[in-house]
Amino acid sequence: MAESFGEKLAEIVGERHVLSGEDIPEHYRVDVMGRFSSSPGWVAKPADHGEVAAVVRLAHGEGVPITVIGGQSGTAGGAVPSDGGLGLSLERMNRILEIDTLSMTMTVEAGCILQLAQEAAEEKGAFLPLDLGSRGSAVIGGVIGTNAGGNRVVRWGMMRDMVIGLEAVLADGTIVSSLTKMLKDNAGYHWKHLLIGSEGTLGIVTRAVLRLRPLPTTR
């Protein structure tokens, strides 16, 4: 008997990290404002970029539409999966991989909550300028995907101004990566700028290198 799509997902991310049908909790089905809802077929929770790529390859081959689920702080229904589609939750990919105070950079996974990244930077005497009212739930992948500005945008710029390096998974499961820490990098095309603000339509952000600033003495 051929394996079902759900069984194939479980082989990639583990059975306990796949939800299907009526077992999918409401918060994966409805947006934060309660205006948009759906009946997705599955929700998968990969642990790293390799699992994301494998899930995307599977869905691409099976013709199953994917919607990325981050912190679900958006108010326009962008994180609500399609009916019968796959919700790809990045909640397990929440690690801060490195804070480099010499290069003033932070490397994080896409599911890392913004507030946790801010606090981790401050513990090292550094400052991640982006700030939103939804800082406690918004995740790095989401603020990159929407090119968020926030309440410090006039002084520090948009999220685009804070992303130095990026890794993403394309629609066919190909991993593209340029996790550089260099502010000036003229080696090839700056394809990261296509992904920033694309809201997941061109690829799924999995890791990012962010630019830090010296911790302000006053605010």
DRENPA-3360 file (N, C-alpha, C; in nm, 2 decimals, always signed):
BEGIN
1 = MAESFGEK = +0.08/-0.12/+0.00/+0.00/+0.00/+0.00/+0.09/+0.13/+0.00 ~ +0.06/+0.22/-0.09/+0.13/+0.34/-0.09/+0.12/+0.42/+0.03 ~ +0.23/+0.49/+0.08/+0.22/+0.57/+0.20/+0.14/+0.69/+0.17 ~ +0.07/+0.73/+0.27/-0.01/+0.86/+0.27/+0.08/+0.98/+0.28 ~ +0.04/+1.09/+0.24/+0.12/+1.22/+0.25/+0.15/+1.24/+0.40 ~ +0.06/+1.22/+0.49/+0.09/+1.24/+0.63/+0.20/+1.14/+0.68 ~ +0.20/+1.02/+0.64/+0.30/+0.92/+0.68/+0.44/+0.96/+0.63 ~ +0.44/+1.02/+0.51/+0.57/+1.07/+0.45/+0.62/+1.19/+0.53;
9 = LAEIVGER = +0.53/+1.27/+0.57/+0.57/+1.39/+0.66/+0.63/+1.34/+0.79 ~ +0.56/+1.24/+0.85/+0.61/+1.18/+0.97/+0.75/+1.12/+0.96 ~ +0.78/+1.06/+0.85/+0.91/+1.01/+0.83/+1.02/+1.12/+0.83 ~ +0.98/+1.24/+0.79/+1.08/+1.35/+0.78/+1.09/+1.42/+0.92 ~ +0.98/+1.46/+0.98/+0.99/+1.54/+1.10/+0.95/+1.46/+1.23 ~ +0.91/+1.34/+1.22/+0.87/+1.26/+1.33/+0.72/+1.27/+1.35 ~ +0.66/+1.15/+1.39/+0.52/+1.14/+1.40/+0.46/+1.24/+1.50 ~ +0.52/+1.27/+1.61/+0.47/+1.36/+1.71/+0.47/+1.51/+1.66;
17 = HVLSGEDI = +0.53/+1.53/+1.55/+0.54/+1.67/+1.50/+0.46/+1.69/+1.37 ~ +0.36/+1.60/+1.35/+0.27/+1.61/+1.24/+0.13/+1.61/+1.29 ~ +0.05/+1.70/+1.26/-0.10/+1.71/+1.29/-0.18/+1.70/+1.17 ~ -0.29/+1.64/+1.18/-0.38/+1.63/+1.06/-0.52/+1.63/+1.09 ~ -0.60/+1.68/+0.99/-0.75/+1.68/+1.01/-0.80/+1.75/+1.13 ~ -0.89/+1.68/+1.20/-0.95/+1.74/+1.32/-0.86/+1.75/+1.44 ~ -0.74/+1.69/+1.43/-0.64/+1.70/+1.54/-0.57/+1.83/+1.53 ~ -0.58/+1.91/+1.43/-0.51/+2.04/+1.42/-0.58/+2.14/+1.51;
25 = PEHYRVDV = -0.51/+2.20/+1.61/-0.57/+2.30/+1.70/-0.62/+2.42/+1.63 ~ -0.71/+2.49/+1.69/-0.78/+2.61/+1.62/-0.67/+2.72/+1.59 ~ -0.57/+2.74/+1.67/-0.48/+2.85/+1.65/-0.40/+2.83/+1.52 ~ -0.40/+2.71/+1.47/-0.33/+2.69/+1.33/-0.43/+2.72/+1.22 ~ -0.56/+2.72/+1.25/-0.67/+2.74/+1.15/-0.72/+2.88/+1.14 ~ -0.70/+2.96/+1.24/-0.76/+3.09/+1.24/-0.66/+3.20/+1.27 ~ -0.67/+3.31/+1.20/-0.57/+3.42/+1.22/-0.60/+3.49/+1.36 ~ -0.51/+3.58/+1.40/-0.51/+3.64/+1.53/-0.64/+3.73/+1.55;
33 = MGRFSSSP = -0.69/+3.78/+1.44/-0.81/+3.87/+1.45/-0.94/+3.79/+1.44 ~ -0.93/+3.66/+1.40/-1.05/+3.58/+1.39/-1.13/+3.60/+1.26 ~ -1.07/+3.67/+1.17/-1.14/+3.70/+1.04/-1.12/+3.60/+0.93 ~ -1.01/+3.53/+0.94/-0.98/+3.43/+0.84/-0.96/+3.29/+0.90 ~ -1.02/+3.19/+0.84/-1.00/+3.06/+0.89/-1.00/+2.96/+0.78 ~ -0.96/+2.84/+0.80/-0.95/+2.73/+0.70/-0.95/+2.60/+0.76 ~ -0.95/+2.50/+0.68/-0.94/+2.36/+0.72/-0.82/+2.29/+0.66 ~ -0.70/+2.31/+0.71/-0.58/+2.25/+0.65/-0.58/+2.10/+0.66;
41 = GWVAKPAD = -0.51/+2.04/+0.57/-0.50/+1.89/+0.58/-0.40/+1.85/+0.68 ~ -0.29/+1.93/+0.69/-0.18/+1.89/+0.78/-0.11/+2.01/+0.84 ~ -0.04/+1.99/+0.95/+0.06/+2.09/+1.00/+0.18/+2.01/+1.04 ~ +0.29/+2.05/+0.98/+0.42/+1.99/+1.01/+0.51/+2.08/+1.08 ~ +0.60/+2.03/+1.17/+0.69/+2.12/+1.25/+0.83/+2.07/+1.24 ~ +0.90/+2.11/+1.13/+1.04/+2.07/+1.12/+1.13/+2.13/+1.22 ~ +1.25/+2.06/+1.24/+1.34/+2.10/+1.34/+1.46/+2.18/+1.29 ~ +1.48/+2.18/+1.16/+1.60/+2.25/+1.10/+1.57/+2.27/+0.96;
49 = HGEVAAVV = +1.67/+2.34/+0.89/+1.65/+2.37/+0.75/+1.65/+2.25/+0.66 ~ +1.72/+2.14/+0.70/+1.72/+2.02/+0.63/+1.58/+1.96/+0.62 ~ +1.52/+1.96/+0.73/+1.38/+1.90/+0.74/+1.28/+1.99/+0.66 ~ +1.30/+2.12/+0.67/+1.22/+2.21/+0.59/+1.23/+2.18/+0.44 ~ +1.36/+2.16/+0.40/+1.38/+2.13/+0.25/+1.32/+2.00/+0.21 ~ +1.33/+1.90/+0.30/+1.27/+1.77/+0.27/+1.11/+1.78/+0.26 ~ +1.05/+1.85/+0.35/+0.91/+1.87/+0.35/+0.86/+1.94/+0.23 ~ +0.94/+2.05/+0.19/+0.90/+2.13/+0.07/+0.91/+2.04/-0.05;
57 = RLAHGEGV = +1.02/+1.96/-0.06/+1.04/+1.87/-0.18/+0.92/+1.78/-0.19 ~ +0.88/+1.72/-0.08/+0.77/+1.63/-0.07/+0.64/+1.70/-0.12 ~ +0.61/+1.81/-0.06/+0.49/+1.88/-0.10/+0.49/+1.93/-0.25 ~ +0.60/+1.97/-0.29/+0.62/+2.01/-0.43/+0.59/+1.89/-0.53 ~ +0.64/+1.77/-0.49/+0.62/+1.65/-0.57/+0.47/+1.61/-0.57 ~ +0.41/+1.63/-0.46/+0.27/+1.58/-0.44/+0.16/+1.69/-0.48 ~ +0.21/+1.81/-0.51/+0.12/+1.92/-0.55/+0.04/+1.97/-0.43 ~ +0.09/+1.97/-0.31/+0.02/+2.02/-0.19/+0.07/+2.16/-0.16;
65 = PITVIGGQ = -0.02/+2.25/-0.15/+0.02/+2.39/-0.12/+0.07/+2.41/+0.02 ~ +0.17/+2.49/+0.04/+0.23/+2.52/+0.17/+0.21/+2.66/+0.21 ~ +0.18/+2.68/+0.34/+0.17/+2.81/+0.40/+0.26/+2.80/+0.53 ~ +0.35/+2.90/+0.53/+0.44/+2.90/+0.65/+0.37/+2.97/+0.77 ~ +0.39/+2.90/+0.88/+0.33/+2.95/+1.01/+0.44/+3.00/+1.10 ~ +0.45/+3.12/+1.14/+0.55/+3.18/+1.23/+0.49/+3.21/+1.36 ~ +0.50/+3.33/+1.40/+0.44/+3.37/+1.53/+0.30/+3.40/+1.53 ~ +0.24/+3.40/+1.41/+0.09/+3.43/+1.39/+0.05/+3.56/+1.45;
73 = SGTAGGAV = +0.13/+3.66/+1.44/+0.10/+3.80/+1.48/+0.04/+3.88/+1.37 ~ +0.04/+3.84/+1.25/-0.01/+3.91/+1.14/-0.16/+3.92/+1.15 ~ -0.22/+4.03/+1.09/-0.36/+4.05/+1.10/-0.43/+4.04/+0.96 ~ -0.36/+3.99/+0.86/-0.42/+3.99/+0.73/-0.44/+3.84/+0.68 ~ -0.43/+3.74/+0.76/-0.45/+3.61/+0.73/-0.34/+3.54/+0.65 ~ -0.22/+3.60/+0.65/-0.11/+3.54/+0.57/-0.06/+3.41/+0.62 ~ -0.08/+3.38/+0.75/-0.03/+3.25/+0.80/-0.14/+3.15/+0.82 ~ -0.26/+3.17/+0.76/-0.36/+3.07/+0.76/-0.35/+2.98/+0.64;
81 = PSDGGLGL = -0.33/+2.85/+0.67/-0.31/+2.75/+0.56/-0.43/+2.74/+0.46 ~ -0.40/+2.70/+0.34/-0.51/+2.67/+0.25/-0.59/+2.55/+0.29 ~ -0.72/+2.55/+0.25/-0.80/+2.44/+0.28/-0.74/+2.31/+0.22 ~ -0.72/+2.21/+0.30/-0.66/+2.09/+0.25/-0.51/+2.10/+0.23 ~ -0.45/+2.21/+0.26/-0.31/+2.23/+0.23/-0.23/+2.20/+0.36 ~ -0.10/+2.23/+0.35/+0.00/+2.21/+0.46/+0.04/+2.33/+0.52 ~ +0.03/+2.34/+0.66/+0.08/+2.45/+0.73/+0.22/+2.41/+0.78 ~ +0.32/+2.48/+0.75/+0.46/+2.45/+0.79/+0.50/+2.54/+0.90;
89 = SLERMNRI = +0.49/+2.49/+1.03/+0.52/+2.57/+1.15/+0.67/+2.57/+1.18 ~ +0.73/+2.69/+1.20/+0.87/+2.70/+1.23/+0.89/+2.71/+1.38 ~ +0.80/+2.67/+1.46/+0.81/+2.70/+1.61/+0.92/+2.62/+1.67 ~ +0.96/+2.51/+1.62/+1.08/+2.43/+1.67/+1.21/+2.49/+1.63 ~ +1.21/+2.57/+1.53/+1.34/+2.64/+1.48/+1.35/+2.77/+1.55 ~ +1.38/+2.77/+1.68/+1.37/+2.89/+1.75/+1.50/+2.93/+1.82 ~ +1.61/+2.88/+1.77/+1.74/+2.89/+1.84/+1.81/+3.02/+1.80 ~ +1.89/+3.08/+1.90/+1.99/+3.18/+1.87/+2.12/+3.11/+1.86;
97 = LEIDTLSM = +2.17/+3.10/+1.74/+2.29/+3.02/+1.71/+2.42/+3.08/+1.75 ~ +2.43/+3.21/+1.73/+2.55/+3.28/+1.77/+2.53/+3.43/+1.78 ~ +2.60/+3.49/+1.88/+2.61/+3.64/+1.89/+2.75/+3.67/+1.89 ~ +2.79/+3.74/+1.79/+2.94/+3.77/+1.77/+2.95/+3.92/+1.79 ~ +3.01/+3.96/+1.91/+3.02/+4.10/+1.95/+3.14/+4.16/+1.88 ~ +3.23/+4.08/+1.81/+3.33/+4.14/+1.73/+3.28/+4.19/+1.60 ~ +3.21/+4.11/+1.53/+3.15/+4.16/+1.40/+3.01/+4.23/+1.42 ~ +2.96/+4.22/+1.55/+2.83/+4.28/+1.58/+2.72/+4.22/+1.49;
105 = TMTVEAGC = +2.71/+4.09/+1.50/+2.61/+4.02/+1.43/+2.55/+3.91/+1.52 ~ +2.43/+3.87/+1.48/+2.36/+3.76/+1.55/+2.30/+3.67/+1.44 ~ +2.33/+3.54/+1.46/+2.27/+3.44/+1.37/+2.16/+3.36/+1.44 ~ +2.04/+3.36/+1.38/+1.93/+3.30/+1.44/+1.85/+3.22/+1.34 ~ +1.77/+3.12/+1.40/+1.68/+3.05/+1.32/+1.55/+3.13/+1.30 ~ +1.47/+3.10/+1.19/+1.36/+3.18/+1.15/+1.25/+3.18/+1.25 ~ +1.24/+3.08/+1.34/+1.13/+3.07/+1.44/+1.16/+3.14/+1.57 ~ +1.28/+3.20/+1.58/+1.32/+3.27/+1.70/+1.23/+3.39/+1.73;
113 = ILQLAQEA = +1.17/+3.40/+1.85/+1.09/+3.52/+1.88/+1.17/+3.64/+1.89 ~ +1.12/+3.75/+1.83/+1.19/+3.88/+1.83/+1.24/+3.92/+1.97 ~ +1.15/+3.92/+2.06/+1.18/+3.97/+2.20/+1.30/+3.89/+2.26 ~ +1.30/+3.76/+2.24/+1.41/+3.68/+2.29/+1.54/+3.71/+2.22 ~ +1.54/+3.74/+2.09/+1.66/+3.79/+2.02/+1.71/+3.92/+2.08 ~ +1.61/+4.02/+2.10/+1.65/+4.15/+2.16/+1.72/+4.13/+2.29 ~ +1.66/+4.05/+2.38/+1.71/+4.03/+2.52/+1.85/+3.96/+2.51 ~ +1.86/+3.86/+2.42/+1.99/+3.79/+2.41/+2.10/+3.89/+2.37;
121 = AEEKGAFL = +2.07/+3.98/+2.28/+2.17/+4.08/+2.23/+2.20/+4.17/+2.34 ~ +2.11/+4.22/+2.42/+2.13/+4.31/+2.53/+2.22/+4.25/+2.64 ~ +2.20/+4.12/+2.66/+2.29/+4.05/+2.76/+2.43/+4.05/+2.72 ~ +2.46/+4.07/+2.59/+2.60/+4.08/+2.54/+2.64/+4.22/+2.51 ~ +2.56/+4.32/+2.56/+2.59/+4.46/+2.54/+2.57/+4.51/+2.40 ~ +2.48/+4.44/+2.33/+2.45/+4.48/+2.19/+2.30/+4.51/+2.18 ~ +2.26/+4.56/+2.06/+2.13/+4.61/+2.04/+2.07/+4.57/+1.91 ~ +1.96/+4.50/+1.91/+1.89/+4.47/+1.79/+1.78/+4.57/+1.77;
129 = PLDLGSRG = +1.79/+4.66/+1.67/+1.70/+4.78/+1.67/+1.56/+4.76/+1.64 ~ +1.52/+4.65/+1.57/+1.38/+4.63/+1.53/+1.30/+4.61/+1.65 ~ +1.19/+4.68/+1.66/+1.09/+4.66/+1.77/+0.95/+4.68/+1.73 ~ +0.86/+4.59/+1.77/+0.72/+4.59/+1.73/+0.64/+4.57/+1.86 ~ +0.51/+4.61/+1.85/+0.42/+4.58/+1.96/+0.40/+4.43/+1.98 ~ +0.42/+4.36/+1.87/+0.41/+4.21/+1.88/+0.54/+4.14/+1.90 ~ +0.63/+4.21/+1.97/+0.77/+4.15/+1.98/+0.77/+4.02/+2.06 ~ +0.67/+4.00/+2.14/+0.66/+3.87/+2.22/+0.61/+3.75/+2.15;
137 = SAVIGGVI = +0.56/+3.77/+2.03/+0.51/+3.66/+1.95/+0.57/+3.66/+1.80 ~ +0.60/+3.78/+1.75/+0.65/+3.78/+1.61/+0.79/+3.71/+1.61 ~ +0.81/+3.64/+1.50/+0.94/+3.57/+1.48/+1.02/+3.63/+1.37 ~ +1.15/+3.60/+1.38/+1.25/+3.66/+1.29/+1.21/+3.63/+1.14 ~ +1.17/+3.51/+1.11/+1.14/+3.48/+0.97/+1.02/+3.56/+0.92 ~ +0.92/+3.59/+1.01/+0.81/+3.67/+0.98/+0.84/+3.81/+0.95 ~ +0.92/+3.87/+1.04/+0.96/+4.01/+1.02/+1.05/+4.03/+0.90 ~ +1.12/+3.93/+0.86/+1.20/+3.94/+0.74/+1.10/+3.92/+0.62;
145 = GTNAGGNR = +1.01/+3.83/+0.63/+0.92/+3.81/+0.52/+0.83/+3.93/+0.49 ~ +0.80/+4.01/+0.59/+0.72/+4.12/+0.57/+0.80/+4.25/+0.57 ~ +0.93/+4.24/+0.58/+1.01/+4.36/+0.58/+0.96/+4.46/+0.68 ~ +0.94/+4.42/+0.81/+0.88/+4.50/+0.91/+0.96/+4.62/+0.94 ~ +0.89/+4.73/+0.98/+0.96/+4.85/+1.02/+0.96/+4.88/+1.17 ~ +0.84/+4.88/+1.23/+0.83/+4.89/+1.37/+0.84/+5.03/+1.42 ~ +0.85/+5.05/+1.55/+0.84/+5.18/+1.61/+0.98/+5.25/+1.62 ~ +1.08/+5.19/+1.57/+1.21/+5.26/+1.56/+1.26/+5.28/+1.42;
153 = VVRWGMMR = +1.17/+5.27/+1.32/+1.20/+5.27/+1.18/+1.27/+5.40/+1.13 ~ +1.23/+5.51/+1.19/+1.28/+5.64/+1.14/+1.43/+5.65/+1.17 ~ +1.47/+5.59/+1.29/+1.61/+5.60/+1.33/+1.69/+5.49/+1.27 ~ +1.64/+5.37/+1.27/+1.72/+5.25/+1.24/+1.68/+5.18/+1.11 ~ +1.57/+5.22/+1.04/+1.54/+5.16/+0.92/+1.45/+5.04/+0.93 ~ +1.42/+4.98/+0.81/+1.34/+4.86/+0.80/+1.42/+4.74/+0.83 ~ +1.35/+4.62/+0.83/+1.42/+4.50/+0.86/+1.53/+4.47/+0.75 ~ +1.50/+4.51/+0.63/+1.60/+4.50/+0.52/+1.73/+4.56/+0.55;
161 = DMVIGLEA = +1.73/+4.66/+0.63/+1.86/+4.73/+0.67/+1.93/+4.65/+0.78 ~ +1.87/+4.55/+0.84/+1.93/+4.48/+0.95/+1.97/+4.33/+0.91 ~ +1.94/+4.29/+0.79/+1.97/+4.15/+0.75/+2.10/+4.16/+0.67 ~ +2.20/+4.09/+0.72/+2.33/+4.08/+0.65/+2.34/+3.95/+0.56 ~ +2.30/+3.84/+0.62/+2.30/+3.71/+0.56/+2.17/+3.64/+0.57 ~ +2.15/+3.55/+0.48/+2.02/+3.48/+0.47/+2.03/+3.34/+0.42 ~ +1.95/+3.25/+0.47/+1.94/+3.11/+0.42/+1.79/+3.09/+0.40 ~ +1.75/+3.02/+0.29/+1.61/+3.00/+0.26/+1.60/+2.87/+0.18;
169 = VLADGTIV = +1.48/+2.82/+0.18/+1.44/+2.70/+0.10/+1.35/+2.74/-0.01 ~ +1.38/+2.71/-0.14/+1.30/+2.75/-0.25/+1.18/+2.65/-0.27 ~ +1.09/+2.68/-0.37/+0.97/+2.60/-0.38/+0.99/+2.46/-0.42 ~ +1.11/+2.42/-0.48/+1.14/+2.28/-0.51/+1.22/+2.21/-0.41 ~ +1.25/+2.28/-0.29/+1.32/+2.22/-0.19/+1.47/+2.25/-0.19 ~ +1.52/+2.33/-0.29/+1.66/+2.37/-0.30/+1.69/+2.47/-0.18 ~ +1.80/+2.44/-0.12/+1.85/+2.53/-0.01/+1.95/+2.64/-0.07 ~ +1.92/+2.76/-0.05/+2.01/+2.87/-0.09/+2.06/+2.94/+0.03;
177 = SSLTKMLK = +2.19/+2.96/+0.04/+2.25/+3.01/+0.16/+2.36/+3.11/+0.14 ~ +2.35/+3.22/+0.21/+2.46/+3.32/+0.21/+2.46/+3.38/+0.35 ~ +2.51/+3.30/+0.45/+2.51/+3.34/+0.59/+2.63/+3.42/+0.62 ~ +2.66/+3.52/+0.54/+2.78/+3.60/+0.55/+2.76/+3.70/+0.67 ~ +2.87/+3.74/+0.73/+2.87/+3.84/+0.83/+2.93/+3.98/+0.78 ~ +2.97/+3.98/+0.65/+3.03/+4.10/+0.60/+2.93/+4.20/+0.56 ~ +2.95/+4.32/+0.60/+2.86/+4.43/+0.56/+2.87/+4.47/+0.42 ~ +3.00/+4.46/+0.37/+3.02/+4.49/+0.22/+3.05/+4.36/+0.16;
185 = DNAGYHWK = +2.96/+4.30/+0.08/+2.98/+4.18/+0.01/+2.94/+4.19/-0.13 ~ +3.03/+4.21/-0.22/+2.99/+4.23/-0.37/+3.02/+4.10/-0.45 ~ +3.02/+3.98/-0.38/+3.04/+3.86/-0.45/+2.91/+3.80/-0.50 ~ +2.87/+3.84/-0.62/+2.75/+3.79/-0.68/+2.63/+3.87/-0.66 ~ +2.51/+3.82/-0.70/+2.39/+3.89/-0.68/+2.34/+3.89/-0.54 ~ +2.28/+4.00/-0.50/+2.22/+4.01/-0.36/+2.08/+3.96/-0.36 ~ +2.06/+3.83/-0.38/+1.93/+3.77/-0.40/+1.85/+3.78/-0.27 ~ +1.92/+3.80/-0.15/+1.84/+3.81/-0.03/+1.74/+3.92/-0.03;
193 = HLLIGSEG = +1.77/+4.03/-0.11/+1.67/+4.14/-0.11/+1.54/+4.10/-0.19 ~ +1.55/+4.00/-0.27/+1.42/+3.95/-0.33/+1.34/+3.88/-0.23 ~ +1.40/+3.81/-0.13/+1.33/+3.73/-0.03/+1.27/+3.82/+0.08 ~ +1.35/+3.92/+0.12/+1.30/+4.01/+0.22/+1.18/+4.09/+0.17 ~ +1.07/+4.07/+0.24/+0.95/+4.14/+0.20/+0.86/+4.06/+0.11 ~ +0.90/+3.94/+0.07/+0.83/+3.86/-0.03/+0.72/+3.78/+0.03 ~ +0.71/+3.78/+0.17/+0.60/+3.71/+0.24/+0.60/+3.56/+0.21 ~ +0.71/+3.50/+0.19/+0.71/+3.36/+0.16/+0.68/+3.31/+0.03;
201 = TLGIVTRA = +0.65/+3.40/-0.07/+0.61/+3.36/-0.20/+0.73/+3.31/-0.29 ~ +0.85/+3.35/-0.25/+0.97/+3.31/-0.33/+1.05/+3.20/-0.26 ~ +1.03/+3.19/-0.13/+1.11/+3.09/-0.05/+1.08/+3.11/+0.10 ~ +1.12/+3.01/+0.17/+1.10/+3.00/+0.32/+1.23/+3.04/+0.39 ~ +1.24/+3.15/+0.46/+1.36/+3.18/+0.53/+1.37/+3.08/+0.65 ~ +1.50/+3.03/+0.66/+1.52/+2.93/+0.77/+1.63/+2.98/+0.87 ~ +1.72/+3.06/+0.82/+1.82/+3.12/+0.91/+1.86/+3.26/+0.86 ~ +1.91/+3.34/+0.95/+1.95/+3.48/+0.91/+2.06/+3.53/+1.00;
209 = VLRLRPLP = +2.15/+3.61/+0.94/+2.25/+3.69/+1.02/+2.20/+3.83/+1.02 ~ +2.19/+3.88/+1.14/+2.13/+4.01/+1.17/+2.24/+4.11/+1.22 ~ +2.23/+4.23/+1.18/+2.33/+4.34/+1.22/+2.29/+4.39/+1.35 ~ +2.38/+4.39/+1.45/+2.36/+4.45/+1.58/+2.43/+4.59/+1.59 ~ +2.38/+4.66/+1.68/+2.44/+4.80/+1.71/+2.49/+4.81/+1.85 ~ +2.57/+4.90/+1.88/+2.61/+4.92/+2.03/+2.49/+4.95/+2.11 ~ +2.48/+4.91/+2.23/+2.37/+4.93/+2.31/+2.36/+5.08/+2.35 ~ +2.24/+5.14/+2.32/+2.23/+5.29/+2.34/+2.24/+5.32/+2.49;
217 = TTR = +2.29/+5.43/+2.53/+2.30/+5.47/+2.67/+2.17/+5.52/+2.72 ~ +2.09/+5.58/+2.63/+1.96/+5.64/+2.66/+1.86/+5.60/+2.55 ~ +1.73/+5.60/+2.58/+1.63/+5.56/+2.48/+1.51/+5.66/+2.49;
% end
